[in-house]
Amino acid sequence: MNTGTLIAVFALAIAVYTVLPKEKQLDFRFRLTRIDWFVITVAVFLVHYIEFYPVFDTLGIAPNLGPYKWGFGPELTSYLIISLSVAFVFIHSQRTRLTKSKLPVFKTLVEKLILDNKHQELMFLLDRHLEALDRFVREDRNDTERVSTNEILDRVMLSETVVSKIAIHRPALGIRLINIATQKRWEFLDLFCQSLLRDKSSLLYFEIQNNQNLRGGNRYDIPQTNQILHALLNDAHRAEELRIYKPFGDFVLSELTRLNTASIDPYNLPIGYYEQTDRWKCPLHASIRIFEIMVLEALHQNVQYHMWLYYFHYMVEEILSNLKPHPNVDLATEWPTPYHYLLYLIVASLTDYIEEIENIPTDQQNVVLMDVDLQFENNNIPKSSILALGICLNYILSSESVEDRFKGYLLAMSLRLCRELRKHQEAHIRQYGEVLALSVARGGPLGPDRSDRFIRGLEKGLSRVDYVLLEHLKNDASLAPAIDEACKIIKERLAQNSI
């Protein structure tokens, strides 16, 4: 390789680097390690040594290595050195791992990719080096490298655009980011879950629709193939730590608030194919299903916290505020509108949690009933479900937007469960039946004053409940006081013409 060719090669390399986009230059700098620079330096030195060998030999400073062998000459040797060094650097750079010394360049590269909307390149880069970033975060030392790592992760995890792209195109990367012990992971989790809910083509909807197999009782099986559900819900204690309930509960309340001012609310239209197909692309339905799976897992895994199933009564309150059925709605159908179906689903989920105590060991801590009353026991999931159910029924029965037939429909679901609990052979389960009767009759722990609207709704709801079911409950010595008390109040209000 003669001098002219060498000059052309070096000039071309410099020219190519100069015209590369900024992020490519940063990527090139990031990929080259000290070993790569050493190989490049040695190669350049050897090529120049060969090129200037006659000068060095004349000066007597060139070692005598003997003649060239196997047909090699100065030009072929220079070409071989350049070729081998380029091949080594290329292969080695593909296996580059992030080190602390590379953090400044990596940080600049991440920032550049975000600003240029190069999200695919960014996600590839993060996926490849996330393990190293996680390791840097977990180190105890509060050095500049750890601070720099947190700044990189914060820039990624707090960008709504970036998180949205990750949620839709690389949800597995999002799950890995959630597992990094950074202070911003809860904010990232909120953005990640909301992005999954907003895009109806996201993997979350597919998994929810295809996650309907039961492990026993009402508990769902969560296979590893459903990567999002498995990562978020399979370990209920971790779900509690991450507060999985918050992004989904907040999303529902936010969406219901938005719909309250919408010109057309699709959930007030006739039910159509909502129950059969449309619900599987509905963010409200998806969020309620997340709660359904999550709370049942927490119940079975002895999580001593209610997992904020009380979100349900806030959802019910907002749904009732929005419920204004379109004139074309047939109110005689089982679920006249999607809103009716969502109310049913919430009540059904709460009754499932209560019913599931039959499949839980008697001495498990999160089902031990302290008192047969309406006092909160936040470590007891079944009792918390009973209290939440009472509050939900209070709102539903008090609402003038809900027709009497549907009030009786939901009330009967709760009363039938009450009857089944009272017939159970286990004493502690029969006690839950007493608490449920109290919660229904009094409208939960928040309704001791029994407003006129609640009493009116309860009276109309009871009038639609099967007579045999009511008589069975009234003949139960433990339940008679609660049922009789409710009926007595109804009669007194009727006599006073106050309802």
C-alpha positions in Angstrom: 0.0 0.0 0.0 1.8 3.1 -1.2 1.8 6.5 0.4 -0.9 7.9 -1.9 -3.3 5.1 -1.0 -2.6 5.5 2.8 -3.3 9.2 2.6 -6.6 8.5 0.7 -7.7 5.9 3.3 -7.1 8.2 6.2 -8.7 11.1 4.5 -11.8 9.0 3.7 -12.0 7.8 7.3 -11.9 11.4 8.6 -14.4 12.6 5.9 -16.9 9.8 6.7 -16.7 10.5 10.5 -17.2 14.2 9.8 -20.4 13.8 7.8 -21.9 11.2 10.2 -24.9 12.5 12.2 -24.1 13.6 15.7 -25.7 10.5 17.3 -23.7 8.2 15.1 -20.5 10.0 16.1 -21.5 9.6 19.8 -22.3 6.0 19.2 -18.9 5.5 17.6 -17.1 7.1 20.5 -19.2 5.1 23.0 -18.4 1.8 21.3 -14.6 2.2 21.2 -12.9 1.0 24.3 -9.3 1.4 25.4 -8.4 -1.9 23.8 -9.9 -0.7 20.5 -7.9 2.5 20.7 -4.7 0.5 21.5 -5.2 -1.7 18.4 -5.9 1.4 16.2 -2.7 3.1 17.6 -0.5 0.0 17.1 -1.9 -0.4 13.5 -1.2 3.2 12.6 2.3 2.9 14.1 3.1 -0.3 12.2 1.8 1.0 8.9 3.9 4.2 9.2 6.9 2.1 10.3 6.6 0.0 7.2 6.1 3.1 5.0 9.1 4.9 6.5 11.3 1.8 6.9 13.9 2.9 4.3 14.4 6.1 6.3 14.7 4.3 9.6 17.1 1.8 8.0 19.3 4.5 6.6 19.4 6.1 10.1 20.3 2.7 11.6 17.3 2.7 14.0 15.3 -0.1 12.3 15.6 -3.6 13.7 16.7 -6.2 11.2 13.7 -8.7 11.0 15.0 -10.4 7.8 13.3 -10.5 4.4 9.6 -10.7 3.8 8.2 -14.2 3.4 5.3 -16.0 1.7 5.1 -13.3 -1.0 4.4 -10.4 1.3 5.9 -7.1 0.6 5.4 -3.6 2.2 2.1 -2.9 0.5 0.5 -6.3 1.3 1.7 -6.2 4.9 0.3 -2.7 5.4 -3.0 -3.8 3.8 -3.2 -6.9 6.1 -2.5 -4.8 9.2 -5.2 -2.3 8.3 -7.7 -5.1 7.4 -7.1 -7.1 10.6 -7.3 -4.0 12.9 -10.5 -2.8 11.3 -12.0 -6.3 11.6 -11.0 -6.6 15.2 -12.3 -3.2 16.1 -15.6 -3.8 14.3 -16.2 -7.2 16.0 -15.1 -6.0 19.4 -17.2 -2.8 19.3 -20.3 -4.9 18.7 -19.8 -6.4 22.2 -19.1 -3.2 24.0 -20.5 -3.0 27.5 -21.3 0.2 29.4 -18.7 1.2 32.0 -18.6 4.1 34.4 -15.9 5.8 32.2 -18.4 5.7 29.3 -21.3 7.3 31.2 -20.7 10.9 30.0 -20.7 9.8 26.3 -23.7 7.4 26.9 -25.7 10.2 28.6 -25.0 12.6 25.7 -26.0 9.9 23.3 -29.3 9.1 25.1 -30.2 12.8 25.2 -29.4 13.2 21.5 -31.6 10.2 20.5 -34.5 11.5 22.6 -34.3 15.0 21.1 -34.1 13.6 17.6 -37.0 11.2 18.2 -34.8 8.2 17.4 -36.9 6.0 19.7 -36.0 2.6 18.1 -32.3 3.3 18.4 -32.8 4.5 21.9 -34.8 1.4 23.0 -32.1 -0.9 21.4 -29.4 1.0 23.3 -31.3 0.8 26.6 -32.1 -2.8 26.2 -28.5 -3.7 25.7 -27.1 -1.7 28.6 -29.9 -1.7 31.1 -28.2 -4.4 33.3 -25.2 -2.1 33.7 -27.3 0.9 34.6 -29.2 -1.2 37.2 -25.9 -2.3 38.7 -24.6 1.3 39.0 -27.9 2.4 40.7 -27.7 -0.4 43.2 -24.2 0.5 44.3 -24.0 2.1 47.8 -21.5 4.8 46.9 -23.1 8.2 46.2 -20.5 9.1 43.6 -20.8 11.2 40.5 -21.3 8.0 38.3 -24.3 7.0 40.3 -25.7 10.5 40.0 -25.1 10.5 36.3 -26.8 7.1 36.0 -29.9 8.4 37.8 -30.0 11.4 35.5 -29.9 9.1 32.5 -32.7 6.9 33.8 -34.8 9.9 34.9 -34.5 11.4 31.4 -35.9 8.2 29.9 -38.4 7.3 32.5 -40.1 10.7 32.8 -40.5 11.4 29.1 -44.1 10.7 28.2 -43.2 10.2 24.5 -40.4 7.8 25.2 -42.4 5.8 27.8 -45.3 5.6 25.3 -43.0 4.1 22.6 -41.6 1.6 25.1 -45.0 0.5 26.3 -46.3 -0.1 22.8 -43.2 -1.4 21.0 -41.0 -2.9 23.7 -43.1 -3.7 26.8 -40.5 -6.1 28.0 -38.0 -3.2 28.3 -40.6 -1.3 30.3 -41.0 -4.2 32.7 -37.2 -4.3 33.1 -37.2 -0.5 33.8 -39.8 -0.9 36.5 -37.5 -3.4 38.3 -34.7 -0.8 38.6 -34.5 0.6 42.1 -34.7 4.2 41.2 -36.9 6.8 43.0 -38.7 7.6 39.7 -39.9 4.1 39.0 -43.4 4.9 40.4 -43.7 7.9 38.1 -42.5 5.6 35.2 -45.0 2.9 36.2 -47.9 5.5 36.0 -46.9 6.6 32.6 -46.2 3.0 31.4 -49.6 1.6 32.5 -51.5 4.6 31.2 -49.7 4.3 27.8 -50.7 0.7 27.7 -54.3 1.6 28.4 -54.5 4.5 25.9 -53.3 2.4 23.0 -55.9 -0.3 22.3 -53.4 -2.2 20.2 -51.1 -2.6 23.1 -50.1 -6.1 24.4 -52.0 -5.5 27.7 -55.4 -5.8 26.0 -54.4 -9.0 24.2 -53.2 -10.5 27.5 -56.3 -9.6 29.5 -58.6 -11.1 26.8 -56.5 -14.3 26.8 -56.1 -14.6 30.6 -59.4 -16.2 31.6 -58.3 -19.6 32.8 -58.8 -20.2 36.5 -56.4 -21.9 39.0 -59.2 -22.7 41.3 -62.2 -20.9 42.8 -62.3 -17.4 41.3 -58.5 -17.1 41.1 -57.0 -16.5 37.7 -54.0 -18.4 36.3 -51.3 -15.9 35.2 -48.9 -17.7 32.8 -45.4 -16.3 32.1 -46.5 -16.0 28.4 -48.6 -13.1 29.5 -45.5 -11.1 30.3 -47.1 -7.8 31.4 -49.8 -9.4 33.7 -47.2 -11.9 35.1 -44.7 -9.2 35.8 -47.2 -6.8 37.5 -49.5 -9.2 39.3 -48.1 -12.6 39.8 -46.1 -11.6 42.9 -48.8 -9.8 45.0 -46.4 -8.5 47.6 -44.4 -6.8 44.8 -47.7 -5.5 43.4 -48.4 -3.9 46.8 -44.9 -2.5 46.9 -45.2 -1.0 43.4 -48.8 0.2 44.1 -50.0 -1.3 40.9 -53.5 -0.3 41.8 -52.7 3.5 41.6 -52.1 4.0 37.8 -55.1 1.9 36.8 -57.4 3.4 39.5 -56.4 6.9 38.7 -56.8 6.3 34.9 -60.4 5.2 35.4 -61.3 8.2 37.5 -59.5 10.6 35.1 -61.3 9.0 32.1 -64.7 9.1 33.7 -64.1 12.8 34.6 -63.2 13.5 31.0 -66.3 11.7 29.7 -68.5 13.8 32.0 -67.9 16.8 29.8 -67.8 15.0 26.5 -70.4 15.8 23.9 -71.1 12.1 23.3 -70.5 9.5 25.9 -70.2 6.1 24.2 -70.9 4.3 27.5 -74.4 5.8 27.6 -75.3 4.2 24.2 -77.0 0.8 23.9 -74.9 -2.1 25.0 -74.6 -3.5 21.5 -71.7 -5.9 21.3 -69.9 -4.4 24.3 -70.2 -7.5 26.5 -69.2 -9.9 23.7 -66.3 -8.1 22.0 -66.0 -4.4 22.6 -65.1 -4.6 26.2 -61.8 -6.3 25.4 -60.6 -3.0 23.9 -62.1 -0.8 26.6 -59.7 0.8 29.1 -62.2 1.0 31.9 -63.0 -2.7 31.6 -59.3 -3.5 31.4 -58.5 -1.6 34.6 -61.3 -3.2 36.5 -60.1 -6.6 35.3 -56.6 -5.7 36.6 -58.1 -5.0 40.0 -60.0 -8.3 39.8 -56.9 -10.4 39.2 -54.7 -8.3 41.5 -56.9 -8.5 44.6 -57.5 -12.2 44.2 -53.8 -12.8 44.1 -53.2 -10.7 47.1 -55.9 -12.6 49.0 -54.3 -16.0 48.2 -50.8 -14.8 48.9 -51.7 -13.4 52.3 -51.0 -9.8 51.5 -52.3 -7.9 54.6 -53.6 -4.9 52.8 -56.8 -4.1 50.9 -54.9 -3.2 47.7 -57.0 -0.1 47.4 -60.1 -2.0 46.3 -61.9 1.0 47.7 -61.1 2.6 44.3 -64.3 0.7 43.2 -66.7 3.0 45.1 -65.1 6.1 43.6 -65.5 4.5 40.2 -69.1 3.8 40.9 -69.7 7.3 42.1 -68.2 8.7 38.9 -70.1 6.3 36.7 -73.4 7.2 38.3 -72.6 10.9 37.7 -72.1 10.2 34.0 -75.0 7.7 33.6 -77.6 9.3 31.3 -78.8 6.5 29.0 -79.5 7.5 25.4 -83.2 7.6 24.4 -82.6 4.5 22.2 -81.4 2.4 25.1 -83.7 -0.5 26.1 -83.7 -0.4 29.9 -85.3 -3.8 30.1 -82.2 -5.7 28.9 -79.8 -7.2 31.5 -77.2 -4.5 30.9 -78.8 -1.6 29.0 -75.5 0.3 28.5 -71.8 -0.3 28.9 -72.0 1.8 32.1 -74.5 -0.8 33.5 -72.2 -3.6 32.6 -69.3 -1.9 34.4 -71.4 -1.4 37.5 -72.3 -5.1 37.3 -68.6 -6.0 36.9 -67.5 -4.0 39.9 -70.2 -5.6 42.1 -69.3 -9.1 40.7 -65.6 -8.5 41.4 -66.3 -7.6 45.0 -68.6 -10.6 45.6 -65.9 -12.8 44.1 -63.4 -11.5 46.6 -65.8 -12.3 49.5 -66.8 -15.7 48.1 -63.2 -16.6 47.7 -62.7 -16.9 51.5 -64.0 -20.5 51.1 -60.7 -21.3 49.4 -58.4 -19.6 52.0 -57.0 -21.3 55.1 -59.0 -20.3 58.2 -56.0 -19.1 60.1 -54.5 -17.1 57.2 -53.8 -13.6 58.6 -55.6 -11.6 55.9 -58.9 -13.3 56.5 -59.0 -13.4 60.3 -62.1 -11.4 61.2 -61.6 -9.3 64.3 -65.1 -7.9 64.8 -68.6 -8.6 63.3 -69.3 -4.9 62.6 -68.6 -2.2 60.0 -65.3 -1.0 61.3 -62.5 -0.9 58.9 -59.9 -3.7 59.0 -57.5 -2.7 56.3 -55.4 -5.9 56.6 -58.5 -8.1 55.9 -59.3 -8.3 52.2 -62.7 -10.0 52.5 -64.0 -7.6 55.1 -62.7 -4.6 53.1 -64.5 -6.0 50.1 -67.8 -6.2 52.1 -67.5 -2.6 53.2 -66.6 -1.5 49.7 -69.6 -3.4 48.4 -71.9 -1.7 50.9 -70.7 1.7 49.8 -71.1 0.8 46.1 -74.7 -0.4 46.8 -75.4 2.8 48.8 -74.4 4.9 45.8 -76.3 2.7 43.3 -79.5 2.5 45.4 -79.4 6.2 46.1 -79.0 7.1 42.4 -82.0 8.3 40.4 -80.1 7.4 37.2 -80.4 3.7 37.8 -83.7 2.0 37.1 -85.4 0.0 39.9 -85.0 -3.3 38.0 -81.2 -2.9 37.9 -81.0 -1.9 41.5 -82.8 -5.1 42.4 -80.5 -7.1 40.1 -77.3 -5.9 41.8 -78.9 -6.1 45.3 -79.9 -9.7 44.7 -76.3 -10.6 43.8 -75.2 -9.5 47.2 -78.1 -11.0 49.1 -77.6 -14.4 47.4 -74.0 -14.4 48.5 -75.1 -13.5 52.0 -77.4 -16.5 52.0 -74.6 -18.8 50.8 -72.2 -17.6 53.4 -74.7 -18.1 56.2 -75.3 -21.7 55.1 -71.6 -22.5 55.2 -70.4 -25.1 57.7 -67.4 -23.0 58.9 -68.3 -20.6 61.7 -65.9 -17.8 60.6 -67.5 -17.8 57.1 -71.0 -17.5 58.6 -69.7 -14.4 60.5 -68.8 -12.8 57.2 -72.4 -13.4 56.1 -73.5 -11.3 59.1 -71.1 -8.5 58.2 -72.3 -8.5 54.6 -75.9 -8.2 55.7 -75.1 -5.3 57.9 -73.1 -3.6 55.1 -75.9 -4.0 52.6 -78.6 -2.9 55.0 -76.7 0.1 56.2 -75.1 1.2 53.0 -71.6 0.3 54.2 -69.6 2.1 56.9 -70.2 5.5 55.2 -73.9 5.4 55.3 -75.1 5.1 58.9 -77.4 8.1 58.5 -79.3 6.3 55.8 -80.4 9.2 53.6 -83.9 9.3 52.2 -82.6 8.5 48.8 -80.8 5.4 50.0 -83.9 4.2 52.0 -86.1 4.8 48.9 -83.6 2.9 46.7 -83.3 0.1 49.2 -87.1 -0.3 49.4 -87.4 -0.3 45.6 -84.5 -2.7 45.2 -85.9 -5.1 47.8 -89.2 -5.0 46.0 -87.4 -6.5 43.0 -85.6 -9.2 44.9 -86.9 -12.7 44.9 -89.4 -13.1 47.8 -88.1 -16.6 48.8 -84.5 -15.2 49.1 -85.7 -12.4 51.4 -87.7 -14.8 53.6 -84.7 -17.1 53.8 -82.6 -14.2 55.1 -85.2 -13.0 57.5 -85.6 -16.5 59.0 -81.8 -16.5 59.8 -81.7 -15.5 63.4 -78.3 -13.6 63.0 -79.5 -11.7 59.9 -83.1 -10.9 60.9 -82.1 -7.8 63.0 -80.3 -6.2 60.0 -83.0 -7.1 57.5 -85.9 -6.1 59.9 -84.1 -2.9 60.8 -83.9 -1.9 57.2 -87.5 -2.8 56.5 -88.6 -1.0 59.7 -86.9 2.2 58.6 -88.5 1.9 55.2 -91.9 1.5 56.7 -91.4 4.5 59.1 -90.3 6.7 56.2 -93.3 5.7 54.2 -95.6 6.4 57.1 -94.1 9.9 57.4 -94.4 10.4 53.6 -90.7 11.3 53.6 -89.8 8.9 50.8 
